[in-house]
Structure formats: C-alpha cells, structure tokens
Amino acid sequence: WLVVFVRTGPDALWEAAYLGVLPASQVPEFALDGDGLATPVKPQDDELAVAPADLSASYTGYLQNGSPDVFTPSTSTSGWRETRRTTRRAGFSYQYIDQPLTGGTFAPLGLRTEDGGALVFFNSKHFERQVAAKGLRPEVNPDVKALLTGEVNSTLTKERVSSQLVHVPPRAAGA
C-alpha cells in the first residue's frame, strides 16, 4: 500500500489524502534529493508526458470520448470504456458523466521517479444514471441499497469519487 499524508501547516496534524494499492514489484524507484527525501513534482511540470494538474481532465476526457489517448490499456481505462460501450439491457438506458477534480482536497500529488517520470495520485468524479422504461425498475445491488433512502422507481443515479495512481513517463524529446 502507498499512503500519501498531507498537512496544512507546520503545526497541523498529518492526514491521509490518498491510498494506492499495487504490488511491490510495480513501485518505482523514487528520485531523492540531497537529504535522501523523495522529490515532489509540481502540478504544472512540463517535463512529464502529462502534467499532474492535467491528469484528471485528461482521464475524464478519455473516458468520455477516447481522447487524449495517453493512458495504458487497463480495466480502469480502455476496459471501463468497453464496459460502458457494451452495457445493454432491454428497456434501460445508461448515461455516464465524468468530471475532473483538481483543486483543494483533490489536488494531484506526485513524486519524481528515477526514470525522469513521476508517480502521481489524482481524483475524478463519475456519475452513472440508469433509466428504466415504464413498468421496469433498475436493479439495486446490496451495496447501493445500503446507501439509499427511499425507493428506486425508474431512475437510479450513482455518484462516486475515484482515486487513481499512475506512472507518468517523462515527455518525449521534441514533444
């Protein structure tokens, strides 16, 4: 597990801001400063293929329309787009909206890696709306039902905030 802790000032308490889970073999070597501390990357770092500040908007744009195509195929990228594209059920329509989250609590945080890239945590917000034809009701699984107050009749809208952890390579020469 990788946990990012932040605090708002020298006397403030440390708080967990991000949690990332990946195998130890996928944790990159971090670039260290003269004191042996990991080197942070700036949100607008132009030495990276995608600046950390642009990751959330790039990701949500990719989920919505496939552009920019800068993400490695995975269950959270091309797999999610494919699931959305192929979700079909007679009498139901599905709508998806993705929104970038970039500031304040949701600001991206990253550390420089030895290869010149960065390991970056960022967030995005996702909405999924299911609308049923007359006489039908959306299926409500137990996880969703536990969060509901009231009945689901013809429409179910889910809202979630998602955290991502990505390795951003250095910008290609001449790019």
FILUMLUM-728338 format. One line per 8 residues: number of its first residue (from 1); their letters; for each residue x, z, y of N, C-alpha, C. Coordinates in steps of 0.05 Angstrom, whole numbers, always signed. Last residue first. Layout:
N
NUM	A	X Z Y X Z Y X Z Y  ... $
***
This chain:
175
175	AGAARPPV	+175 -561 +332 +145 -559 +332 +135 -546 +358  +229 -560 +329 +217 -583 +342 +187 -582 +343  +229 -523 +270 +245 -534 +291 +231 -559 +303  +171 -483 +259 +190 -504 +250 +205 -515 +274  +167 -414 +269 +159 -441 +278 +180 -461 +269  +169 -372 +211 +179 -380 +237 +169 -408 +244  +106 -353 +179 +133 -363 +179 +143 -369 +208  +72 -295 +169 +72 -318 +187 +101 -328 +187 $
167	HVLQSSVR	+35 -265 +120 +63 -271 +128 +62 -296 +144  -20 -221 +133 -8 -247 +128 +21 -248 +135  -77 -187 +123 -48 -183 +124 -36 -209 +116  -140 -171 +153 -122 -189 +138 -93 -181 +142  -202 -140 +152 -174 -138 +159 -158 -156 +141  -267 -150 +177 -248 -155 +156 -219 -152 +167  -330 -125 +186 -304 -129 +198 -284 -130 +175  -395 -154 +176 -372 -139 +166 -347 -145 +183 $
159	EKTLTSNV	-464 -158 +167 -442 -159 +186 -419 -142 +175  -518 -194 +141 -496 -175 +136 -475 -180 +157  -586 -201 +141 -562 -207 +156 -541 -185 +150  -641 -228 +110 -620 -207 +107 -595 -216 +122  -710 -242 +111 -683 -246 +122 -665 -222 +118  -758 -227 +90 -750 -255 +87 -722 -261 +96  -752 -166 +79 -774 -184 +74 -764 -213 +69  -727 -106 +63 -718 -134 +68 -741 -151 +60 $
151	EGTLLAKV	-745 -44 +95 -748 -64 +74 -736 -91 +83  -706 +14 +115 -728 -4 +116 -727 -25 +93  -639 +13 +122 -662 +30 +129 -686 +10 +131  -582 +2 +79 -607 -6 +92 -625 +17 +100  -540 +16 +48 -536 +16 +77 -561 +9 +93  -555 +11 -4 -547 +37 +5 -544 +39 +35  -561 -45 -8 -585 -28 -7 -578 +0 +4  -509 -61 -15 -523 -68 +10 -547 -49 +13 $
143	DPNVEPRL	-499 -42 -66 -481 -35 -44 -494 -40 -17  -540 -65 -99 -539 -36 -93 -521 -28 -70  -565 -126 -67 -549 -111 -87 -547 -82 -80  -621 -160 -58 -606 -139 -45 -591 -123 -67  -642 -226 -50 -634 -205 -68 -617 -185 -53  -695 -244 -4 -666 -244 -11 -661 -221 -31  -757 -267 -30 -742 -246 -16 -713 -249 -23  -813 -313 -22 -788 -305 -34 -775 -282 -18 $
135	GKAAVQRE	-856 -327 +9 -861 -318 -18 -836 -309 -33  -823 -375 +47 -847 -359 +44 -851 -353 +15  -751 -372 +37 -776 -387 +42 -799 -368 +37  -702 -330 +67 -718 -338 +44 -743 -353 +53  -637 -329 +92 -666 -332 +99 -681 -344 +75  -581 -292 +104 -597 -305 +83 -626 -306 +92  -521 -292 +139 -550 -290 +141 -563 -306 +119  -464 -259 +155 -476 -276 +134 -506 -271 +135 $
127	FHKSNFFV	-409 -253 +197 -438 -249 +194 -447 -269 +172  -348 -220 +212 -363 -241 +197 -392 -233 +193  -289 -212 +250 -316 -203 +244 -332 -227 +232  -221 -194 +237 -241 -213 +245 -268 -202 +237  -152 -173 +250 -180 -168 +242 -197 -192 +250  -85 -167 +223 -104 -175 +243 -132 -171 +232  -16 -157 +213 -43 -147 +207 -61 -157 +230  +40 -194 +192 +21 -188 +213 -5 -179 +202 $
119	LAGGDETR	+107 -204 +186 +84 -194 +170 +64 -183 +190  +143 -262 +207 +131 -236 +212 +110 -230 +192  +206 -297 +205 +177 -296 +208 +167 -268 +214  +258 -291 +195 +251 -300 +222 +221 -301 +226  +270 -268 +147 +270 -297 +148 +262 -308 +175  +261 -213 +155 +289 -224 +155 +290 -254 +157  +206 -205 +200 +217 -206 +173 +245 -219 +175  +176 -162 +248 +193 -185 +242 +204 -183 +214 $
111	LGLPAFTG	+109 -140 +244 +137 -133 +242 +153 -159 +235  +48 -131 +282 +66 -145 +263 +94 -135 +265  -20 -128 +296 +5 -114 +295 +23 -127 +275  -74 -147 +340 -57 -152 +317 -31 -136 +319  -127 -103 +361 -103 -119 +368 -86 -123 +343  -172 -72 +356 -168 -95 +337 -144 -112 +344  -174 -36 +396 -171 -26 +368 -164 -48 +349  -156 -85 +440 -161 -57 +436 -155 -48 +408 $
103	GTLPQDIY	-172 -152 +413 -162 -132 +433 -168 -104 +425  -192 -188 +375 -165 -190 +384 -155 -167 +401  -230 -221 +329 -227 -194 +341 -198 -192 +349  -270 -280 +323 -244 -266 +325 -247 -239 +337  -324 -289 +279 -315 -284 +306 -288 -271 +305  -367 -331 +243 -342 -316 +243 -333 -313 +271  -427 -339 +208 -414 -339 +234 -389 -321 +232  -468 -375 +164 -444 -359 +167 -434 -362 +196 $
95	QYSFGARR	-528 -378 +127 -514 -384 +152 -490 -365 +154  -570 -406 +79 -548 -388 +84 -534 -397 +110  -636 -407 +52 -615 -419 +69 -595 -398 +75  -675 -416 -7 -659 -400 +11 -641 -417 +28  -700 -448 -44 -717 -432 -27 -702 -414 -8  -649 -447 -92 -674 -459 -83 -690 -439 -67  -585 -438 -70 -606 -425 -85 -632 -437 -74  -515 -444 -65 -541 -457 -64 -561 -441 -80 $
87	TTRRTERW	-451 -447 -43 -473 -428 -48 -500 -442 -43  -411 -482 -30 -425 -487 -55 -447 -467 -61  -390 -465 +18 -399 -493 +16 -417 -497 -9  -374 -413 +6 -395 -418 +26 -407 -446 +23  -334 -424 -31 -357 -408 -38 -380 -412 -19  -298 -452 +3 -311 -466 -20 -335 -450 -29  -282 -413 +39 -295 -437 +49 -310 -451 +26  -257 -378 +3 -281 -369 +18 -296 -393 +29 $
79	GSTSTSPT	-214 -410 -14 -234 -400 -33 -260 -391 -20  -184 -418 +32 -198 -441 +20 -219 -432 +0  -183 -354 +40 -181 -377 +58 -197 -400 +46  -183 -315 +2 -192 -308 +29 -191 -331 +49  -162 -338 -43 -190 -330 -44 -201 -324 -17  -121 -391 -16 -125 -366 -30 -155 -360 -31  -73 -433 +15 -97 -431 -2 -98 -405 -17  -48 -411 +77 -42 -417 +49 -68 -415 +33 $
71	FVDPSGNQ	-66 -441 +139 -67 -418 +121 -62 -427 +92  -73 -480 +176 -47 -468 +175 -45 -445 +155  -112 -519 +199 -105 -516 +171 -77 -505 +168  -153 -493 +251 -128 -506 +242 -122 -500 +213  -205 -520 +211 -183 -525 +229 -178 -500 +246  -250 -512 +181 -226 -521 +167 -203 -526 +185  -294 -488 +206 -292 -517 +205 -267 -529 +193  -296 -432 +195 -320 -446 +205 -317 -476 +200 $
63	LYGTYSAS	-245 -417 +178 -268 -411 +161 -292 -428 +169  -215 -434 +224 -211 -446 +197 -234 -441 +179  -235 -398 +262 -239 -427 +265 -235 -442 +239  -215 -351 +240 -244 -355 +242 -251 -384 +247  -159 -362 +245 -172 -356 +219 -202 -361 +220  -152 -368 +300 -145 -390 +282 -159 -386 +255  -169 -318 +318 -184 -342 +327 -177 -365 +308  -129 -286 +293 -157 -282 +288 -174 -306 +295 $
55	LDAPAVAL	-79 -308 +313 -86 -309 +285 -116 -305 +280  -61 -303 +365 -78 -326 +359 -88 -326 +330  -27 -260 +367 -52 -259 +383 -71 -281 +377  +16 -279 +334 -2 -258 +325 -29 -257 +340  +23 -350 +335 +27 -324 +349 +8 -304 +338  +46 -387 +282 +22 -379 +297 +27 -352 +309  +101 -392 +273 +84 -416 +269 +57 -411 +283  +140 -359 +324 +125 -359 +299 +107 -384 +297 $
47	EDDQPKVP	+160 -356 +374 +179 -364 +353 +166 -366 +325  +125 -336 +410 +125 -365 +406 +146 -375 +386  +85 -281 +410 +111 -291 +400 +110 -320 +394  +44 -251 +433 +47 -280 +440 +73 -292 +431  +51 -199 +412 +27 -214 +406 +29 -244 +412  +118 -189 +386 +99 -189 +408 +75 -206 +401  +137 -150 +330 +135 -176 +343 +114 -174 +365  +185 -96 +318 +158 -107 +322 +159 -135 +334 $
39	TALGDGDL	+231 -83 +268 +228 -95 +294 +200 -106 +298  +246 -19 +238 +234 -46 +237 +228 -57 +265  +309 +13 +252 +279 +13 +252 +269 -16 +250  +363 +19 +257 +352 +18 +230 +322 +18 +229  +382 +15 +307 +376 +42 +298 +365 +43 +269  +384 -39 +317 +409 -24 +315 +405 +4 +305  +328 -62 +275 +344 -61 +300 +369 -44 +295  +314 -106 +220 +318 -79 +231 +334 -81 +257 $
31	AFEPVQSA	+265 -144 +187 +288 -144 +205 +290 -117 +218  +244 -130 +120 +240 -129 +149 +266 -131 +164  +228 -168 +64 +249 -152 +77 +244 -153 +107  +158 -167 +43 +183 -180 +52 +203 -159 +62  +124 -154 -14 +131 -142 +11 +157 -153 +20  +116 -174 -64 +108 -191 -42 +113 -178 -15  +130 -135 -100 +146 -159 -100 +139 -178 -77  +90 -97 -94 +116 -92 -81 +133 -117 -80 $
23	PLVGLYAA	+27 -128 -80 +47 -119 -98 +74 -116 -84  -15 -100 -28 -2 -123 -41 +20 -112 -59  -59 -81 +20 -52 -76 -8 -40 -102 -19  -61 -49 +82 -57 -74 +68 -48 -67 +39  -94 -21 +135 -86 -17 +108 -83 -44 +95  -88 +2 +203 -91 -19 +183 -82 -9 +156  -87 +51 +229 -101 +28 +242 -106 +6 +222  -86 +121 +228 -83 +96 +212 -100 +74 +225 $
15	EWLADPGT	-55 +155 +282 -79 +147 +268 -74 +122 +252  -21 +210 +310 -19 +185 +296 -45 +180 +281  -41 +241 +371 -38 +242 +342 -36 +213 +331  -2 +240 +432 -26 +234 +417 -20 +236 +387  +43 +244 +462 +31 +270 +453 +6 +266 +436  +56 +191 +474 +76 +208 +460 +64 +235 +450  -3 +151 +458 +17 +163 +476 +35 +182 +461  -34 +130 +418 -38 +120 +445 -19 +132 +466 $
7	RVFVVLW	-9 +107 +356 -18 +128 +373 -18 +118 +401  -15 +83 +288 -11 +79 +317 -19 +104 +331  +6 +59 +225 -3 +82 +241 +3 +75 +270  -9 +20 +171 +1 +20 +198 -11 +43 +213  +9 +18 +104 -9 +31 +123 +5 +30 +150  +9 -15 +44 +22 -14 +71 +2 -3 +90  +17 +0 -24 +0 +0 +0 +18 +0 +25 $
***
